[in-house]
């Protein structure tokens, strides 16, 4: 396919642009650097670097189509990147400021060459990605939904107490198997798929990520030393970003204040390192404990003919 060729060349408003398809074994670090360089707290240029690394390091991520991801370069610098997350039909676009003239081509590539489900895919764009949204509209996409993600500004305190009968696990003593069991139950897999099988490959895979910062993660255990709440952390000092992922609580321990206590502990650990803000999620829980809307997710799809 014409658009699947590597190392094609073109001129865009006097800029010399080259393109290549993503090579999972050698391009990740360049893409990560690009995401760090263009990062804004409202994700107006695309997702932060830990978003992609967490996905690539997780067993839930389908990496069968990463060869379809595409990089646009201006000289040595990456100008744009098109990729998917989960499901593979959800397409994301990261674009360096000043390269907006590429928007139409990025959307065109997403529509023609990125994976689809039932013949369709969805663009996941963020408020502020106006050039891409406009190009998507011209290409026949319409906005079909979205939500606001909450984040926490470290200019304010976050100080929810740990409930009685529980304790924080010392970071150097974190147990991958207990993390895995907690996440299996905490994300309701036990109810939907049966008991945890005793393996810890998912946790070990995440821990092996080049920029994983497990020493900053928070686990809470009960009196029987079972992990009942876990909050991961991908510290990104270049952006002063405390990227929190994942967060879960075992079902029978929910609504006891454990998640709020875990996030408060992350705040206490990360602020002295220079973190200025922490990611959260779309669940109303975050707003209840003081997180504020800061990232507008929008979804774009082509209507049925």
Secondary structure as UniProt FT lines:
FT   HELIX           2..4
FT   TURN            6..7
FT   STRAND          8..12
FT   TURN            13..14
FT   STRAND          15..21
FT   TURN            24..26
FT   HELIX           28..37
FT   TURN            41..42
FT   TURN            44..45
FT   HELIX           49..56
FT   TURN            59..60
FT   TURN            64..65
FT   HELIX           66..68
FT   STRAND          70..74
FT   TURN            75..76
FT   STRAND          77..84
FT   TURN            88..89
FT   STRAND          90..95
FT   TURN            97..98
FT   HELIX           100..102
FT   HELIX           103..113
FT   TURN            118..119
FT   STRAND          122..126
FT   TURN            127..128
FT   HELIX           130..138
FT   TURN            139..140
FT   STRAND          141..153
FT   TURN            154..155
FT   TURN            164..165
FT   STRAND          167..168
FT   HELIX           171..173
FT   HELIX           176..186
FT   TURN            187..188
FT   HELIX           189..193
FT   HELIX           201..207
FT   TURN            210..211
FT   HELIX           214..216
FT   STRAND          218..221
FT   TURN            223..224
FT   STRAND          227..236
FT   HELIX           237..239
FT   STRAND          241..249
FT   HELIX           251..253
FT   TURN            254..255
FT   HELIX           258..271
FT   TURN            272..274
FT   STRAND          277..279
FT   HELIX           284..288
FT   TURN            289..290
FT   STRAND          292..302
//
